[in-house]
Structures are given as structure tokens and as C-alpha cells.
């Protein structure tokens, strides 16, 4: 283990290190939320609402944290959430993330807002899931879904909480835009972070050319750096359950809806044939003041049965993962921490981050007196006294 990684004792340490390695606009994009950051803090506070109860003098010498999702057994109850433009945080970021997840046998979801062709990622890590942002009309949607299927992805995730562009004031304050616009400030941000400049940006430009948004459509999208080309977000305000029904008829594998926060939408997802859902407020990046997923998880579980209910947003510790599982989540996904780990130390950083989480889950299971995750239930938790 490198000297740097030997000092990383928790996922929070990766964030601190990444804040020094990444240029201010890139780190600001990853770390930031929208508006005042109310939901960003609320996502973390929700986990503090619960305290563990423990059982003692039980034999916990043999513990398993395996889970099964869509017929595949994974080694741990956590995975990698989709992260847009990850290839700006780490060289070939989407590939590095997906391969690390495959080595560790945990689920990973590739973002549709990515800079490496989806075909390349699934070739490098065949078990990766794909997350799509739906284009503006049905013909474009059909073409994208067909491309994802032809590439060999087995599991499709549709993100549904982006009907409008979020008010991410933080991006403007830190100098981030999509596409990145050449400027003296941007040049200084790169020069003042030489490890990122030479190890990520220039290495990418020399070996692969200018990065583009590769997977928003069936065809190539806009370049990441341009003086006058706007990223095509596509109008999504008109999208509705009819579009989900059409995709369900077209996609032959498991299909998941990501971004559900209301029990009624969970019920509709089941009625429209979704195989699973991810309870999420987009990591607090869309609607400030949106409820933390953990708070509505029990009500959503009442409305979606017969398939896995998963969760993301605010997960940072093994204890958070176990609280989500105790409340009924099948798997908890993390985004920013894995992005930071890749930025700090690439594949080695990701392996270390996964190992830290896995050890926290295992250790906490022992402390609670459980040997398998199916022994967890709401009775293992109590409302914290200060809440």
C-alpha cells in the first residue's frame, strides 16, 4: 500500500485529499449540491436519526455480507452510483470505476453523462449496469436503448428526477461549466494542479483526444471543452410513465427506476413493470429541500414488493449501509466517495475504499451480533434520543 493510502482510514480522508489534487472547478462539481445544500446535509442527518441495538455473546466468527440482485450474488451490500464526467476526476475514470467494482464483486452503475463510450466500459467490465438520461423524443430514446442492449449491458437504470436543469450555483462559483470553457482562470486551475493536469487531462488529450459526452444519445454528443458548444441536456419536462412503459416493452432485461421519493411513484413503478427501484434525491444535486431517501424508505417499501428496493444519497460509512439494510434496502449506492478515491489513487484508491467499507460492514455486523444481512430488520434500530 502506498504511503498516501496508508493514511486513508475512512472515506472522508479521500475527500480531503481529492480537494487538494483536483482543480477547484472539478472538485466543486463533484462535491457540490444545489442552492443552499439543505438536502446535502439532510441526507447525512437522516442516518443519525437511528441508533443500533446490539446482541451479545452470539457466535459471529463467521459472517457473510453477500446479497443477491437480479440473480447475481454480490460480495457486499453496497455499490457504485452513477457519476457523470468521472473521466475528468481520474484518467479513464468510468473504466477504472467499473473494473474496481468487478474485481470486488459489487454492483456499479455507469452514468449516461459520461465521457467514455459505453461499449468500451462494458467490454472492460461486463457486469456493469447502465444508467440512462432519457433524450427528448421517443425515436431518440429507442435508439439509445437499442445501443445499450447491443453493447451487452444486462441491467438498465433510468434516472427520472431531472425534468429541469438544477440550480447548481456552486458550479458557477467554482468556475465549472458544461462544457468547460477555455479561460485564464481554467488554465491557472490546471497549472496549479500539475498531478491532475499531466496525469488526467493532458494524458487523456494525448491518448484519446478531446473528451465528448458519449452516451446521452445513440450518437456522439458535445465535447467537454469548447468555447461555443452547449451541452445538450434535452428537454425532459414532458417525459411521463408512457415513456417508461415503452422502454419496458423494448428492454428485455431487468429495468430499474432511479430517483423515487414518493410511495405513490413506487406503486406506479411496479404497475409499469419495473424490476427494481432506487430511492434517491440525486445526491442532493437536483431539488434543494428534497426529503432524504432514508426517511421515506419504509413507506416506499410498502408500495413496491416483489423486487429489490435500493438507496443512494448520503451514504458514507458501513454503519449507514447497515441502517439502510435494516430498514429494508437491498443495496446502498455511493457516488462522491468513490470518485474521490479514483482521483486520489486510481485503481488502488478504489480497491482501498471498497476494502474500508467492507471492513466497516463486517465489523459492525459483529458488534451487532449478526452473521448474515437477512438477520437485520427495523427492530435492530431505535430512534436516536436527540431526534
C-alpha positions, -999 to +999 in steps of 0.1 A: +000+000+000+013+035-009+022+060+018-008+081+008-033+053+011-018+041+044-031+073+059-066+069+045-086+055+073-121+064+062-138+076+030-138+111+044-100+111+041-103+106+004-124+138+001-098+159+019-070+145-004-091+150-035-098+186-026-060+192-030-054+172-061-083+183-082-087+217-097-112+239-079-139+236-107-137+198-109-137+193-072-165+218-068-186+200-094-182+166-076-186+179-041-213+205-047-251+202-044-278+227-055-288+260-039-282+261-001-272+225+003-301+217+027-307+183+012-270+175+012-269+179+050-303+163+054-290+131+037-263+127+063-285+137+092-311+110+083-286+083+093-281+099+126-318+095+133-312+058+141-291+040+166-282+004+167-293-022+192-268-050+198-269-086+208-240-101+228-224-135+233-235-147+199-211-166+177-201-141+150-169-157+140-183-165+105-200-136+088-213-131+053-223-098+038-234-113+004-265-101-013-283-113-045-297-089-071-314-100-103-299-135-100-264-124-093-246-128-060-225-098-049-199-098-021-213-068-002-245-047+001-231-016-015-222-004-049-211+025-071-237+050-080-235+066-115-211+096-116-211+119-146-179+131-162-158+108-139-131+108-165-123+143-156-116+133-120-094+103-128-078+091-160-103+068-178-124+072-147-155+053-159-134+022-169-114+024-136-145+026-115-163-003-133-132-025-132-127-019-095-163-029-088-160-060-109-128-070-090-146-066-057-178-082-070-201-052-061-226-036-085-215-005-104-238+018-125-222+037-154-235+072-159-251+082-191-234+116-186-200+100-191-170+108-213-160+072-223-181+052-248-204+027-231-192+000-254-156+004-240-168+003-204-189-029-207-161-046-226-138-039-197-163-048-170-192-069-184-213-068-152-217-030-152-252-016-151-261+014-174-279+045-162-296+065-189-309+100-191-337+099-215-334+121-247-362+144-258-383+122-281-393+086-284-372+079-315-340+091-297-350+071-267-355+039-287-321+044-305-303+048-272-319+018-256-311-003-286-275+008-284-272-001-247-287-035-254-264-041-284-234-032-263-242-061-239-254-043-208-278-066-189-294-042-164-308-008-173-313+021-149-335+051-159-330+083-139-362+102-136-356+131-113-342+156-139-373+172-155-354+205-155-318+216-151-309+221-114-299+254-099-263+245-091-250+279-081-219+261-066-208+252-101-207+289-112-189+300-080-162+274-085-158+281-122-173+249-136-195+248-166-206+222-192-189+223-215-157+237-198-149+270-215-112+279-220-103+308-198-073+322-179-089+310-147-093+275-160-057+275-173-045+286-139-066+259-121-049+233-143-013+246-140-016+249-102-026+212-100+001+195-120-006+160-110-042+163-124-030+183-154-004+157-165-020+126-151-055+131-162-063+159-186-032+160-208-028+122-207-064+119-219-060+145-247-028+129-260-041+094-260-078+098-267-084+133-280-109+158-267-135+140-244-171+142-255-204+133-239-205+099-254-237+082-241-265+107-238-278+096-272-272+068-297-247+091-314-218+111-300-227+143-281-209+176-274-172+180-265-164+187-228-143+217-236-155+243-262-159+280-265-193+279-280-208+244-280-235+239-253-241+205-237-274+192-249-294+184-218-326+178-239-359+189-227-372+163-203-402+181-187-426+162-209-414+127-200-440+106-183-449+070-174-459+063-211-422+066-219-413+042-192-439+018-205-424+020-240-389+014-227-401-016-206-416-031-238-383-026-256-358-036-229-356-073-223-335-074-191-340-061-156-351-024-156-347-001-126-361+034-120-338+057-100-350+089-083-382+078-065-391+096-033-428+092-031-447+059-022-472+066-050-445+066-076-431+034-062-465+018-067-466+032-103-432+018-110-444-017-100-475-013-121-454-004-151-432-035-148-401-021-132-380-048-117-364-026-090-362+010-078-335+032-063-348+057-037-327+088-043-327+125-043-297+126-068-272+131-040-289+165-033-280+178-067-315+184-081-341+198-057-328+215-025-351+206+003-360+172-012-365+146+015-336+123+024-342+089+009-337+070+042-366+089+057-391+077+031-376+042+026-401+024+049-432+039+032-418+031-003-412-005+006-449-008+015-457+001-021-430-018-040-429-055-034-415-084-055-383-066-065-353-050-048-356-015-033-322+001-032-310+035-020-284+062-025-276+097-013-256+104+018-241+070+024-206+074+038-200+046+063-205+009+068-229+018+095-250+038+071-252+008+048-264-015+076-290+010+088-304+012+052-304-026+050-321-029+084-349-006+072-354-028+041-330-016+014-313-044-006-283-024-015-269+011-008-250+030-035-223+057-031-210+082-056-188+110-045-165+089-022-156+065-050-150+095-073-126+110-047-108+076-043-103+073-080-090+109-082-065+103-054-050+070-064-068+054-093-075+017-092-055+013-059-075+041-043-108+024-053-096-010-040-088+006-007-121+025-005-140-007-011-119-026+015-126+001+041-163-001+036-163-038+035-144-040+068-167-015+084-198-035+074-182-067+087-170-052+120-204-036+126-222-068+120-200-085+146-208-057+171-245-061+165-243-098+169-255-108+134-238-131+109-259-125+077-277-095+064-311-112+065-309-110+103-312-072+101-346-056+104-362-024+118-361-040+153-323-037+152-327+001+153-341+027+176-348+063+170-319+083+184-327+102+216-316+136+203-340+133+174 
